[in-house]
């Protein structure tokens, strides 16, 4: 299977290589997840996909990705971090569209997209937070150092159409208020162009829910509740008012009171 980014004009050799690596990782993760779960089709049938079924999905994903990327206007974005995150967001909404295209029921498609995305996100976040987790046992420092690093790359606040972020501290807690998010903007734009609001909803129910478990993963202190966000851009709010909470409150396996 060819690299879906190989036909895009004006892409540098480095960017093409990065796209190839992303595509290979997406393929492996999709194959692993889709081979180990049942899928509910629009016909009402519950099936488990064989290798040929997964290949058919990956071909549909490739087509959807190339079509959506043509409308994403990546060269307009001001920095590499914004372009990388938009590239990953394209795969997210393209996967949702591809699953529904070949007959997977909408709710099931959302679940697949969220699980595949979390697998990729969890590995990236584990790598990004490795240094702070090795250097400190304090969850607040782990969170603060990791988020500060991520605000250098890939979430550098360069302003719209890149990331626009207001950062401040309140005691031990770190706040990052995002007023512009390029991947959210991309998902919203594609949903509008295709008259398909499900694309934005698939994005919201995957990317916008990862921060809660992601914060607990970074803190790595055996508790939950390291994240709060009353408002969300993808839900139509004017800001993602994130708070990275230094001290968790709910034991693992207990109730997490934060609302998604």
Secondary structure, 3 states (H helix, E strand, C coil): CCCCCCCCCCCCHHHHHHHHHHHHHHHHHHHHHHCCCCEEECCCCEECCCHHHHHHHHHHHHHHHHHHHCCCCHHHCCCHHHHHHHHHHHHHHHHHHHHHHCCECHHHHHHHHHHHHHHHHHHHHHHHCHHHHHHCCCHHHHHHHHHHHHCCCCCCCCCCCCCEEEEEEECCEEEEEEEECHHHHHHHHHHHHCCCCHHHHHHHCCHHHHHHHHHHHHHCCCEECCEEECCCHHHCCCCEEEEECCCCCEECCCCCCCCC
